[in-house]
């Protein structure tokens, strides 16, 4: 018998003694049983260290040789010493008595003896009991200590990473099981604030009821006195969507009857972007791209400004909110179009004939629009976030954003030094990875309940690979997404073009010969058409 096997036999014997105690065996009998175990420990061929661990384990039993009133004053004095609490905790961990070990390490930490290591061991015990939230709480006590060495801090962060990701996996499994019919009665989580709705009573004090039926017209800068400048009028037909940063209404262009969409910026955008700034952004969007939403005009009415753009009845939010897994060929096709849009945004030529070097920096499901007849996706708000950052740098920091923005933020948007002076298209590649992940799995790559936890997840952790949630995801797509989500920008792809070509090579049928009837069937299943 090996030393490990022999050690385990003693652990089992102590466990049996505890069972006997729970079954009502009197203290004297338990004391005799533990006495024989101690005697056998002394006679066995284990190392001195292993013997000491077993002695501590036996003596830590609440009844028996060292239990309650049976303890001598000398034993009680020794057991009360902080170092002994710490040693008993280690012995209890070896015997997998997790709760009792937490009590001993807690006593040691309270007395100040090996405080950080005791708290870390408390976290280890809690994680072994699958009590992830409690484990994270202990680890955070260690991590928040400003005096610990940086290398030790990183080790603790890795443990927080493991617990956080496992906790997230457990929370999401019920959603996935419910979606797949694997768990009866499992409750699906609500989609959260990022998912837009179709009803609202008021917007920044401006009644939506007053918007419907109103005529809005092109906004002309006061300094623009060009004769014959084109000006249009639009009638607000109805409300389409409400998001956290935009209100979308249906517009009808007067004269032509053309159906368009009007986007009223709210929240951060509405508070900090002037009409002149918005008009300049509209001019920058004059780019020939089949994957970027076309912006035609800037209209206004009673101080409210409307970005007049192409009309699309759906956003990616509408689809994800239904909780149905998207067919993989469809997700790949939409993702390819999003990549094309980002490429056009990064490389397009401005009206002055110079590269625009625009970046999205705010890519989320609400930024991707779709039609109902064909799987044609277009990206909106490209370049708008950079303008907002310049106008309101403090308010646009990740720490000040609503939580539902944070699953779609890159590490360098939490900690700017991580950008390593790389251009912002690396940030867009990360955001694309987070978006594609959710399209395929139905769950966000990152999920947390606080800014601090989101920061740790994005900057210090890796999400579970998409194939954990959906085994049929092609490995090339799984690996692409994980490379996009590298916390170090230098390890991500070098361009969206590189990724587009990879998808085109591996999935040409999904890109060049899509089955649009399958897309409509999917929308019908979701009751979206």
One Martini backbone bead per residue (centre of mass of N, CA, C, O) as a GRO file, in nm:
protein
  529
    1UNK     BB    1   0.096   0.036   0.024
    2UNK     BB    2   0.073   0.350  -0.010
    3UNK     BB    3   0.094   0.645   0.152
    4UNK     BB    4  -0.170   0.765   0.039
    5UNK     BB    5  -0.350   0.523   0.108
    6UNK     BB    6  -0.292   0.519   0.409
    7UNK     BB    7  -0.386   0.802   0.471
    8UNK     BB    8  -0.683   0.753   0.375
    9UNK     BB    9  -0.761   0.544   0.589
   10UNK     BB   10  -0.754   0.746   0.824
   11UNK     BB   11  -0.959   0.943   0.715
   12UNK     BB   12  -1.189   0.735   0.711
   13UNK     BB   13  -1.189   0.672   1.016
   14UNK     BB   14  -1.266   0.956   1.105
   15UNK     BB   15  -1.531   0.966   0.950
   16UNK     BB   16  -1.662   0.729   1.102
   17UNK     BB   17  -1.659   0.863   1.378
   18UNK     BB   18  -1.855   1.087   1.298
   19UNK     BB   19  -2.093   0.904   1.231
   20UNK     BB   20  -2.124   0.783   1.510
   21UNK     BB   21  -2.185   1.045   1.650
   22UNK     BB   22  -2.443   1.112   1.479
   23UNK     BB   23  -2.577   0.826   1.587
   24UNK     BB   24  -2.507   0.839   1.926
   25UNK     BB   25  -2.241   0.784   2.027
   26UNK     BB   26  -2.060   0.788   2.287
   27UNK     BB   27  -1.785   0.956   2.397
   28UNK     BB   28  -1.614   0.721   2.501
   29UNK     BB   29  -1.621   0.552   2.242
   30UNK     BB   30  -1.496   0.770   2.061
   31UNK     BB   31  -1.237   0.798   2.223
   32UNK     BB   32  -1.137   0.510   2.178
   33UNK     BB   33  -1.131   0.523   1.869
   34UNK     BB   34  -0.930   0.763   1.850
   35UNK     BB   35  -0.705   0.629   2.014
   36UNK     BB   36  -0.647   0.400   1.814
   37UNK     BB   37  -0.574   0.584   1.579
   38UNK     BB   38  -0.329   0.718   1.714
   39UNK     BB   39  -0.169   0.461   1.762
   40UNK     BB   40  -0.152   0.376   1.461
   41UNK     BB   41  -0.002   0.624   1.364
   42UNK     BB   42   0.263   0.573   1.526
   43UNK     BB   43   0.311   0.274   1.380
   44UNK     BB   44   0.332   0.382   1.109
   45UNK     BB   45   0.499   0.467   0.781
   46UNK     BB   46   0.472   0.759   0.795
   47UNK     BB   47   0.533   1.066   0.790
   48UNK     BB   48   0.560   1.325   1.001
   49UNK     BB   49   0.367   1.512   0.849
   50UNK     BB   50   0.130   1.313   0.816
   51UNK     BB   51   0.093   1.254   1.116
   52UNK     BB   52   0.029   1.546   1.204
   53UNK     BB   53  -0.225   1.577   1.038
   54UNK     BB   54  -0.377   1.345   1.176
   55UNK     BB   55  -0.367   1.446   1.464
   56UNK     BB   56  -0.521   1.711   1.408
   57UNK     BB   57  -0.774   1.574   1.305
   58UNK     BB   58  -0.846   1.420   1.562
   59UNK     BB   59  -0.834   1.674   1.763
   60UNK     BB   60  -1.071   1.831   1.597
   61UNK     BB   61  -1.278   1.676   1.717
   62UNK     BB   62  -1.566   1.768   1.901
   63UNK     BB   63  -1.549   1.457   1.987
   64UNK     BB   64  -1.349   1.308   2.239
   65UNK     BB   65  -1.034   1.363   2.313
   66UNK     BB   66  -1.105   1.697   2.230
   67UNK     BB   67  -1.391   1.727   2.355
   68UNK     BB   68  -1.496   1.967   2.522
   69UNK     BB   69  -1.491   1.867   2.854
   70UNK     BB   70  -1.243   1.659   2.789
   71UNK     BB   71  -1.059   1.882   2.799
   72UNK     BB   72  -0.788   2.014   2.884
   73UNK     BB   73  -0.639   2.302   2.962
   74UNK     BB   74  -0.398   2.261   2.775
   75UNK     BB   75  -0.557   2.195   2.520
   76UNK     BB   76  -0.722   2.456   2.508
   77UNK     BB   77  -0.478   2.643   2.483
   78UNK     BB   78  -0.365   2.531   2.216
   79UNK     BB   79  -0.629   2.555   2.044
   80UNK     BB   80  -0.632   2.884   2.080
   81UNK     BB   81  -0.408   2.912   1.896
   82UNK     BB   82  -0.359   3.044   1.590
   83UNK     BB   83  -0.167   2.828   1.472
   84UNK     BB   84  -0.361   2.591   1.528
   85UNK     BB   85  -0.592   2.675   1.349
   86UNK     BB   86  -0.429   2.659   1.091
   87UNK     BB   87  -0.344   2.360   1.113
   88UNK     BB   88  -0.628   2.240   1.133
   89UNK     BB   89  -0.723   2.345   0.861
   90UNK     BB   90  -0.531   2.176   0.690
   91UNK     BB   91  -0.625   1.901   0.792
   92UNK     BB   92  -0.922   1.938   0.703
   93UNK     BB   93  -0.863   1.966   0.404
   94UNK     BB   94  -0.740   1.684   0.369
   95UNK     BB   95  -1.035   1.564   0.474
   96UNK     BB   96  -1.272   1.743   0.346
   97UNK     BB   97  -1.354   1.966   0.583
   98UNK     BB   98  -1.464   2.256   0.487
   99UNK     BB   99  -1.628   2.402   0.709
  100UNK     BB  100  -1.428   2.358   0.941
  101UNK     BB  101  -1.190   2.499   0.804
  102UNK     BB  102  -1.315   2.780   0.787
  103UNK     BB  103  -1.331   2.821   1.092
  104UNK     BB  104  -1.025   2.803   1.147
  105UNK     BB  105  -0.929   3.022   0.946
  106UNK     BB  106  -1.104   3.245   1.064
  107UNK     BB  107  -0.967   3.249   1.340
  108UNK     BB  108  -0.686   3.317   1.235
  109UNK     BB  109  -0.762   3.581   1.085
  110UNK     BB  110  -0.881   3.733   1.334
  111UNK     BB  111  -0.588   3.720   1.482
  112UNK     BB  112  -0.364   3.761   1.226
  113UNK     BB  113  -0.287   3.477   1.129
  114UNK     BB  114  -0.228   3.434   0.822
  115UNK     BB  115  -0.456   3.600   0.683
  116UNK     BB  116  -0.442   3.570   0.370
  117UNK     BB  117  -0.410   3.262   0.364
  118UNK     BB  118  -0.667   3.200   0.519
  119UNK     BB  119  -0.863   3.333   0.316
  120UNK     BB  120  -0.780   3.163   0.076
  121UNK     BB  121  -0.862   2.891   0.204
  122UNK     BB  122  -1.155   2.963   0.230
  123UNK     BB  123  -1.199   2.983  -0.075
  124UNK     BB  124  -1.119   2.692  -0.140
  125UNK     BB  125  -1.341   2.558   0.025
  126UNK     BB  126  -1.585   2.694  -0.111
  127UNK     BB  127  -1.521   2.585  -0.399
  128UNK     BB  128  -1.544   2.279  -0.312
  129UNK     BB  129  -1.868   2.350  -0.249
  130UNK     BB  130  -1.977   2.545  -0.482
  131UNK     BB  131  -1.931   2.840  -0.337
  132UNK     BB  132  -1.866   3.097  -0.532
  133UNK     BB  133  -1.945   3.360  -0.389
  134UNK     BB  134  -1.782   3.304  -0.128
  135UNK     BB  135  -1.509   3.270  -0.262
  136UNK     BB  136  -1.493   3.553  -0.385
  137UNK     BB  137  -1.504   3.704  -0.118
  138UNK     BB  138  -1.236   3.600  -0.007
  139UNK     BB  139  -1.052   3.678  -0.246
  140UNK     BB  140  -1.115   3.986  -0.235
  141UNK     BB  141  -0.976   4.034   0.036
  142UNK     BB  142  -0.697   3.979  -0.082
  143UNK     BB  143  -0.695   4.160  -0.341
  144UNK     BB  144  -0.749   4.441  -0.174
  145UNK     BB  145  -0.468   4.421  -0.077
  146UNK     BB  146  -0.206   4.654  -0.128
  147UNK     BB  147   0.055   4.472  -0.006
  148UNK     BB  148   0.062   4.267  -0.210
  149UNK     BB  149   0.201   4.098  -0.436
  150UNK     BB  150   0.158   4.082  -0.771
  151UNK     BB  151   0.179   3.775  -0.808
  152UNK     BB  152  -0.035   3.705  -0.594
  153UNK     BB  153  -0.266   3.862  -0.721
  154UNK     BB  154  -0.279   3.690  -0.980
  155UNK     BB  155  -0.351   3.422  -0.842
  156UNK     BB  156  -0.620   3.523  -0.727
  157UNK     BB  157  -0.748   3.602  -0.998
  158UNK     BB  158  -0.761   3.316  -1.109
  159UNK     BB  159  -0.965   3.223  -0.895
  160UNK     BB  160  -1.182   3.424  -0.964
  161UNK     BB  161  -1.215   3.333  -1.250
  162UNK     BB  162  -1.311   3.045  -1.200
  163UNK     BB  163  -1.557   3.115  -1.026
  164UNK     BB  164  -1.700   3.310  -1.217
  165UNK     BB  165  -1.730   3.116  -1.460
  166UNK     BB  166  -1.879   2.891  -1.308
  167UNK     BB  167  -2.113   3.063  -1.214
  168UNK     BB  168  -2.205   3.144  -1.497
  169UNK     BB  169  -2.256   2.861  -1.601
  170UNK     BB  170  -2.473   2.785  -1.393
  171UNK     BB  171  -2.668   3.021  -1.465
  172UNK     BB  172  -2.693   2.937  -1.784
  173UNK     BB  173  -2.792   2.638  -1.791
  174UNK     BB  174  -3.094   2.691  -1.750
  175UNK     BB  175  -3.134   2.838  -2.015
  176UNK     BB  176  -3.035   2.616  -2.205
  177UNK     BB  177  -3.221   2.390  -2.106
  178UNK     BB  178  -3.484   2.534  -2.170
  179UNK     BB  179  -3.431   2.574  -2.473
  180UNK     BB  180  -3.376   2.242  -2.507
  181UNK     BB  181  -3.562   2.081  -2.294
  182UNK     BB  182  -3.385   1.970  -2.031
  183UNK     BB  183  -3.555   2.158  -1.819
  184UNK     BB  184  -3.806   2.154  -1.621
  185UNK     BB  185  -3.910   2.475  -1.532
  186UNK     BB  186  -3.705   2.657  -1.633
  187UNK     BB  187  -3.581   2.976  -1.601
  188UNK     BB  188  -3.561   3.256  -1.780
  189UNK     BB  189  -3.387   3.517  -1.846
  190UNK     BB  190  -3.376   3.828  -1.872
  191UNK     BB  191  -3.236   4.034  -2.116
  192UNK     BB  192  -3.226   4.322  -2.040
  193UNK     BB  193  -3.154   4.655  -2.120
  194UNK     BB  194  -3.041   4.606  -2.416
  195UNK     BB  195  -3.319   4.526  -2.472
  196UNK     BB  196  -3.556   4.625  -2.664
  197UNK     BB  197  -3.856   4.802  -2.699
  198UNK     BB  198  -4.215   4.910  -2.791
  199UNK     BB  199  -4.241   5.098  -2.526
  200UNK     BB  200  -4.331   5.439  -2.420
  201UNK     BB  201  -4.412   5.740  -2.238
  202UNK     BB  202  -4.120   5.881  -2.208
  203UNK     BB  203  -3.867   6.144  -2.320
  204UNK     BB  204  -3.711   6.367  -2.157
  205UNK     BB  205  -4.008   6.506  -2.118
  206UNK     BB  206  -4.106   6.391  -2.402
  207UNK     BB  207  -4.380   6.311  -2.553
  208UNK     BB  208  -4.456   6.060  -2.767
  209UNK     BB  209  -4.740   6.143  -2.853
  210UNK     BB  210  -4.628   6.419  -2.982
  211UNK     BB  211  -4.464   6.289  -3.217
  212UNK     BB  212  -4.692   6.172  -3.344
  213UNK     BB  213  -4.753   6.333  -3.660
  214UNK     BB  214  -4.512   6.497  -3.689
  215UNK     BB  215  -4.323   6.755  -3.839
  216UNK     BB  216  -4.003   6.725  -3.979
  217UNK     BB  217  -3.687   6.897  -4.047
  218UNK     BB  218  -3.426   7.008  -4.177
  219UNK     BB  219  -3.114   7.097  -4.063
  220UNK     BB  220  -2.975   7.431  -4.055
  221UNK     BB  221  -2.715   7.599  -4.032
  222UNK     BB  222  -2.678   7.928  -3.966
  223UNK     BB  223  -2.414   7.956  -4.169
  224UNK     BB  224  -2.600   7.830  -4.396
  225UNK     BB  225  -2.650   8.026  -4.715
  226UNK     BB  226  -2.718   7.840  -4.935
  227UNK     BB  227  -2.862   7.821  -5.225
  228UNK     BB  228  -3.076   7.551  -5.269
  229UNK     BB  229  -3.082   7.386  -5.028
  230UNK     BB  230  -3.156   7.089  -4.922
  231UNK     BB  231  -3.495   7.013  -4.804
  232UNK     BB  232  -3.681   6.822  -4.560
  233UNK     BB  233  -3.975   6.629  -4.487
  234UNK     BB  234  -4.125   6.458  -4.196
  235UNK     BB  235  -4.332   6.197  -4.083
  236UNK     BB  236  -4.444   6.068  -3.790
  237UNK     BB  237  -4.580   5.750  -3.751
  238UNK     BB  238  -4.404   5.560  -3.540
  239UNK     BB  239  -4.302   5.339  -3.304
  240UNK     BB  240  -4.027   5.108  -3.276
  241UNK     BB  241  -3.791   5.187  -3.060
  242UNK     BB  242  -3.630   5.128  -2.731
  243UNK     BB  243  -3.344   5.249  -2.582
  244UNK     BB  244  -3.084   5.371  -2.384
  245UNK     BB  245  -2.985   5.584  -2.647
  246UNK     BB  246  -3.262   5.538  -2.820
  247UNK     BB  247  -3.512   5.657  -3.049
  248UNK     BB  248  -3.732   5.487  -3.276
  249UNK     BB  249  -3.875   5.604  -3.580
  250UNK     BB  250  -4.114   5.644  -3.822
  251UNK     BB  251  -4.070   5.772  -4.154
  252UNK     BB  252  -4.212   6.012  -4.391
  253UNK     BB  253  -4.147   6.139  -4.686
  254UNK     BB  254  -4.225   6.419  -4.827
  255UNK     BB  255  -4.358   6.335  -5.156
  256UNK     BB  256  -4.230   6.030  -5.180
  257UNK     BB  257  -4.302   5.820  -4.928
  258UNK     BB  258  -4.057   5.736  -4.791
  259UNK     BB  259  -3.919   5.497  -4.584
  260UNK     BB  260  -3.795   5.575  -4.258
  261UNK     BB  261  -3.559   5.652  -3.997
  262UNK     BB  262  -3.562   5.785  -3.658
  263UNK     BB  263  -3.296   5.905  -3.443
  264UNK     BB  264  -3.307   5.959  -3.100
  265UNK     BB  265  -3.094   6.090  -2.882
  266UNK     BB  266  -2.996   5.973  -2.565
  267UNK     BB  267  -2.855   6.043  -2.293
  268UNK     BB  268  -2.538   6.085  -2.360
  269UNK     BB  269  -2.588   6.180  -2.650
  270UNK     BB  270  -2.811   6.399  -2.597
  271UNK     BB  271  -2.635   6.574  -2.385
  272UNK     BB  272  -2.336   6.610  -2.570
  273UNK     BB  273  -2.459   6.655  -2.864
  274UNK     BB  274  -2.458   6.862  -3.109
  275UNK     BB  275  -2.579   6.966  -3.404
  276UNK     BB  276  -2.303   7.016  -3.538
  277UNK     BB  277  -2.185   6.740  -3.472
  278UNK     BB  278  -2.399   6.568  -3.614
  279UNK     BB  279  -2.367   6.693  -3.896
  280UNK     BB  280  -2.072   6.602  -3.929
  281UNK     BB  281  -2.129   6.299  -3.906
  282UNK     BB  282  -2.319   6.272  -4.148
  283UNK     BB  283  -2.103   6.349  -4.358
  284UNK     BB  284  -1.908   6.106  -4.291
  285UNK     BB  285  -2.133   5.879  -4.389
  286UNK     BB  286  -2.057   5.929  -4.696
  287UNK     BB  287  -2.054   5.597  -4.785
  288UNK     BB  288  -1.983   5.316  -4.986
  289UNK     BB  289  -2.195   5.083  -4.820
  290UNK     BB  290  -2.363   4.767  -4.764
  291UNK     BB  291  -2.302   4.755  -4.421
  292UNK     BB  292  -2.389   5.046  -4.377
  293UNK     BB  293  -2.579   5.276  -4.253
  294UNK     BB  294  -2.769   5.512  -4.398
  295UNK     BB  295  -2.727   5.868  -4.385
  296UNK     BB  296  -2.929   6.148  -4.488
  297UNK     BB  297  -3.013   6.318  -4.218
  298UNK     BB  298  -3.094   6.620  -4.022
  299UNK     BB  299  -3.349   6.656  -3.796
  300UNK     BB  300  -3.617   6.874  -3.653
  301UNK     BB  301  -3.805   6.935  -3.327
  302UNK     BB  302  -3.817   7.118  -3.064
  303UNK     BB  303  -3.496   7.030  -3.002
  304UNK     BB  304  -3.518   6.767  -3.168
  305UNK     BB  305  -3.310   6.509  -3.304
  306UNK     BB  306  -3.284   6.344  -3.633
  307UNK     BB  307  -3.163   6.053  -3.760
  308UNK     BB  308  -3.172   5.990  -4.099
  309UNK     BB  309  -3.249   5.658  -4.210
  310UNK     BB  310  -3.267   5.361  -4.268
  311UNK     BB  311  -3.505   5.105  -4.285
  312UNK     BB  312  -3.554   4.878  -4.002
  313UNK     BB  313  -3.742   4.634  -3.824
  314UNK     BB  314  -3.468   4.513  -3.706
  315UNK     BB  315  -3.274   4.377  -3.445
  316UNK     BB  316  -3.060   4.180  -3.275
  317UNK     BB  317  -3.219   4.205  -3.014
  318UNK     BB  318  -3.485   4.073  -3.104
  319UNK     BB  319  -3.359   3.791  -3.139
  320UNK     BB  320  -3.213   3.744  -2.861
  321UNK     BB  321  -3.476   3.783  -2.682
  322UNK     BB  322  -3.607   3.493  -2.760
  323UNK     BB  323  -3.394   3.244  -2.690
  324UNK     BB  324  -3.294   3.143  -2.970
  325UNK     BB  325  -3.106   2.961  -3.159
  326UNK     BB  326  -2.901   3.030  -3.406
  327UNK     BB  327  -2.822   2.948  -3.696
  328UNK     BB  328  -2.508   2.906  -3.794
  329UNK     BB  329  -2.514   3.015  -4.089
  330UNK     BB  330  -2.651   3.280  -4.009
  331UNK     BB  331  -2.441   3.386  -3.807
  332UNK     BB  332  -2.209   3.392  -4.013
  333UNK     BB  333  -2.332   3.590  -4.212
  334UNK     BB  334  -2.373   3.828  -4.020
  335UNK     BB  335  -2.079   3.846  -3.924
  336UNK     BB  336  -1.960   3.910  -4.201
  337UNK     BB  337  -2.112   4.182  -4.233
  338UNK     BB  338  -1.990   4.315  -3.986
  339UNK     BB  339  -1.699   4.305  -4.088
  340UNK     BB  340  -1.748   4.474  -4.340
  341UNK     BB  341  -1.836   4.726  -4.189
  342UNK     BB  342  -1.574   4.769  -4.028
  343UNK     BB  343  -1.392   4.792  -4.273
  344UNK     BB  344  -1.530   5.043  -4.397
  345UNK     BB  345  -1.487   5.221  -4.148
  346UNK     BB  346  -1.168   5.205  -4.137
  347UNK     BB  347  -1.116   5.268  -4.480
  348UNK     BB  348  -1.268   5.495  -4.569
  349UNK     BB  349  -1.343   5.765  -4.774
  350UNK     BB  350  -1.371   6.080  -4.764
  351UNK     BB  351  -1.473   6.380  -4.902
  352UNK     BB  352  -1.150   6.462  -4.905
  353UNK     BB  353  -0.991   6.179  -4.988
  354UNK     BB  354  -0.951   6.064  -4.701
  355UNK     BB  355  -0.902   5.870  -4.458
  356UNK     BB  356  -1.114   5.824  -4.184
  357UNK     BB  357  -1.059   5.641  -3.939
  358UNK     BB  358  -1.295   5.475  -3.825
  359UNK     BB  359  -1.470   5.379  -3.521
  360UNK     BB  360  -1.684   5.233  -3.315
  361UNK     BB  361  -1.672   5.128  -2.982
  362UNK     BB  362  -2.017   5.028  -2.977
  363UNK     BB  363  -2.066   4.722  -3.016
  364UNK     BB  364  -2.401   4.598  -3.041
  365UNK     BB  365  -2.704   4.461  -3.092
  366UNK     BB  366  -2.834   4.759  -3.135
  367UNK     BB  367  -2.619   4.807  -3.398
  368UNK     BB  368  -2.792   4.580  -3.552
  369UNK     BB  369  -2.955   4.550  -3.860
  370UNK     BB  370  -3.266   4.409  -4.007
  371UNK     BB  371  -3.446   4.234  -4.214
  372UNK     BB  372  -3.722   4.012  -4.338
  373UNK     BB  373  -3.640   3.888  -4.626
  374UNK     BB  374  -3.328   3.921  -4.559
  375UNK     BB  375  -2.993   3.856  -4.446
  376UNK     BB  376  -2.950   4.189  -4.385
  377UNK     BB  377  -2.680   4.357  -4.246
  378UNK     BB  378  -2.644   4.659  -4.040
  379UNK     BB  379  -2.438   4.918  -3.927
  380UNK     BB  380  -2.445   5.149  -3.659
  381UNK     BB  381  -2.277   5.428  -3.518
  382UNK     BB  382  -2.025   5.488  -3.663
  383UNK     BB  383  -1.806   5.704  -3.476
  384UNK     BB  384  -1.982   5.822  -3.234
  385UNK     BB  385  -1.818   5.753  -2.976
  386UNK     BB  386  -1.571   5.933  -3.025
  387UNK     BB  387  -1.725   6.197  -3.010
  388UNK     BB  388  -1.829   6.153  -2.722
  389UNK     BB  389  -1.553   6.132  -2.581
  390UNK     BB  390  -1.470   6.426  -2.650
  391UNK     BB  391  -1.726   6.560  -2.509
  392UNK     BB  392  -1.735   6.312  -2.262
  393UNK     BB  393  -1.491   6.161  -2.098
  394UNK     BB  394  -1.607   6.091  -1.815
  395UNK     BB  395  -1.893   5.962  -1.896
  396UNK     BB  396  -1.739   5.732  -2.096
  397UNK     BB  397  -1.639   5.575  -1.889
  398UNK     BB  398  -1.678   5.261  -1.775
  399UNK     BB  399  -1.750   5.343  -1.473
  400UNK     BB  400  -2.017   5.526  -1.586
  401UNK     BB  401  -2.164   5.300  -1.707
  402UNK     BB  402  -2.392   5.101  -1.772
  403UNK     BB  403  -2.399   4.763  -1.733
  404UNK     BB  404  -2.512   4.686  -2.030
  405UNK     BB  405  -2.239   4.777  -2.173
  406UNK     BB  406  -1.999   4.583  -2.051
  407UNK     BB  407  -2.004   4.322  -2.234
  408UNK     BB  408  -1.921   4.559  -2.472
  409UNK     BB  409  -1.609   4.565  -2.372
  410UNK     BB  410  -1.282   4.636  -2.363
  411UNK     BB  411  -1.007   4.629  -2.176
  412UNK     BB  412  -0.904   4.922  -2.276
  413UNK     BB  413  -1.179   5.056  -2.163
  414UNK     BB  414  -1.085   5.010  -1.864
  415UNK     BB  415  -0.757   4.993  -1.943
  416UNK     BB  416  -0.575   5.194  -2.139
  417UNK     BB  417  -0.283   5.062  -2.116
  418UNK     BB  418  -0.363   4.797  -2.284
  419UNK     BB  419  -0.335   4.914  -2.579
  420UNK     BB  420  -0.033   4.972  -2.658
  421UNK     BB  421  -0.075   5.185  -2.897
  422UNK     BB  422  -0.312   5.077  -3.044
  423UNK     BB  423  -0.540   5.073  -3.261
  424UNK     BB  424  -0.895   5.068  -3.243
  425UNK     BB  425  -0.951   4.808  -3.418
  426UNK     BB  426  -0.896   4.610  -3.185
  427UNK     BB  427  -1.154   4.678  -3.034
  428UNK     BB  428  -1.357   4.591  -3.254
  429UNK     BB  429  -1.270   4.293  -3.254
  430UNK     BB  430  -1.360   4.234  -2.968
  431UNK     BB  431  -1.659   4.315  -3.001
  432UNK     BB  432  -1.716   4.108  -3.215
  433UNK     BB  433  -1.662   3.858  -3.043
  434UNK     BB  434  -1.892   3.913  -2.838
  435UNK     BB  435  -2.120   3.910  -3.047
  436UNK     BB  436  -2.075   3.628  -3.178
  437UNK     BB  437  -2.101   3.464  -2.924
  438UNK     BB  438  -2.405   3.536  -2.871
  439UNK     BB  439  -2.522   3.439  -3.141
  440UNK     BB  440  -2.439   3.129  -3.091
  441UNK     BB  441  -2.526   3.087  -2.765
  442UNK     BB  442  -2.723   3.318  -2.614
  443UNK     BB  443  -2.474   3.425  -2.447
  444UNK     BB  444  -2.267   3.602  -2.281
  445UNK     BB  445  -1.929   3.618  -2.235
  446UNK     BB  446  -2.013   3.839  -2.016
  447UNK     BB  447  -2.105   3.827  -1.657
  448UNK     BB  448  -2.233   4.071  -1.420
  449UNK     BB  449  -2.292   4.294  -1.111
  450UNK     BB  450  -2.029   4.474  -1.173
  451UNK     BB  451  -1.773   4.663  -1.261
  452UNK     BB  452  -1.541   4.506  -1.125
  453UNK     BB  453  -1.612   4.230  -1.251
  454UNK     BB  454  -1.589   4.313  -1.545
  455UNK     BB  455  -1.295   4.397  -1.536
  456UNK     BB  456  -1.181   4.121  -1.462
  457UNK     BB  457  -1.295   3.957  -1.695
  458UNK     BB  458  -1.167   4.121  -1.933
  459UNK     BB  459  -0.856   4.155  -1.814
  460UNK     BB  460  -0.811   3.841  -1.662
  461UNK     BB  461  -1.001   3.670  -1.852
  462UNK     BB  462  -1.176   3.384  -1.983
  463UNK     BB  463  -1.401   3.255  -2.161
  464UNK     BB  464  -1.595   3.026  -2.250
  465UNK     BB  465  -1.611   2.842  -2.497
  466UNK     BB  466  -1.861   2.814  -2.723
  467UNK     BB  467  -1.861   2.488  -2.723
  468UNK     BB  468  -1.975   2.455  -2.439
  469UNK     BB  469  -2.275   2.542  -2.541
  470UNK     BB  470  -2.200   2.445  -2.858
  471UNK     BB  471  -2.072   2.174  -3.020
  472UNK     BB  472  -2.138   2.253  -3.340
  473UNK     BB  473  -1.929   2.450  -3.348
  474UNK     BB  474  -1.688   2.542  -3.529
  475UNK     BB  475  -1.355   2.552  -3.467
  476UNK     BB  476  -1.281   2.807  -3.632
  477UNK     BB  477  -1.486   2.986  -3.479
  478UNK     BB  478  -1.401   2.938  -3.193
  479UNK     BB  479  -1.106   3.043  -3.234
  480UNK     BB  480  -1.174   3.323  -3.334
  481UNK     BB  481  -1.319   3.430  -3.086
  482UNK     BB  482  -1.086   3.385  -2.881
  483UNK     BB  483  -0.891   3.579  -3.028
  484UNK     BB  484  -1.065   3.833  -3.004
  485UNK     BB  485  -1.068   3.788  -2.664
  486UNK     BB  486  -0.807   3.903  -2.615
  487UNK     BB  487  -0.657   4.113  -2.386
  488UNK     BB  488  -0.431   4.129  -2.591
  489UNK     BB  489  -0.416   4.305  -2.881
  490UNK     BB  490  -0.164   4.153  -3.020
  491UNK     BB  491  -0.343   3.865  -3.028
  492UNK     BB  492  -0.511   3.961  -3.237
  493UNK     BB  493  -0.625   4.053  -3.506
  494UNK     BB  494  -0.518   4.277  -3.769
  495UNK     BB  495  -0.803   4.243  -3.923
  496UNK     BB  496  -1.111   4.217  -4.074
  497UNK     BB  497  -1.013   4.099  -4.340
  498UNK     BB  498  -0.882   3.845  -4.231
  499UNK     BB  499  -1.154   3.729  -4.124
  500UNK     BB  500  -1.325   3.733  -4.379
  501UNK     BB  501  -1.146   3.536  -4.542
  502UNK     BB  502  -1.178   3.297  -4.353
  503UNK     BB  503  -1.484   3.266  -4.384
  504UNK     BB  504  -1.495   3.242  -4.694
  505UNK     BB  505  -1.323   2.981  -4.710
  506UNK     BB  506  -1.500   2.797  -4.499
  507UNK     BB  507  -1.810   2.955  -4.582
  508UNK     BB  508  -1.922   3.006  -4.880
  509UNK     BB  509  -2.220   2.914  -4.877
  510UNK     BB  510  -2.324   3.110  -4.651
  511UNK     BB  511  -2.237   3.367  -4.824
  512UNK     BB  512  -2.318   3.314  -5.145
  513UNK     BB  513  -2.569   3.080  -5.073
  514UNK     BB  514  -2.826   3.166  -4.933
  515UNK     BB  515  -3.117   3.072  -4.731
  516UNK     BB  516  -3.378   3.282  -4.700
  517UNK     BB  517  -3.605   3.092  -4.608
  518UNK     BB  518  -3.465   3.021  -4.340
  519UNK     BB  519  -3.482   3.303  -4.220
  520UNK     BB  520  -3.792   3.328  -4.225
  521UNK     BB  521  -3.846   3.078  -4.054
  522UNK     BB  522  -3.704   3.187  -3.804
  523UNK     BB  523  -3.879   3.441  -3.766
  524UNK     BB  524  -4.145   3.288  -3.741
  525UNK     BB  525  -4.065   3.131  -3.484
  526UNK     BB  526  -4.030   3.428  -3.333
  527UNK     BB  527  -4.260   3.627  -3.422
  528UNK     BB  528  -4.130   3.863  -3.647
  529UNK     BB  529  -4.357   3.801  -3.908
   0.00000   0.00000   0.00000
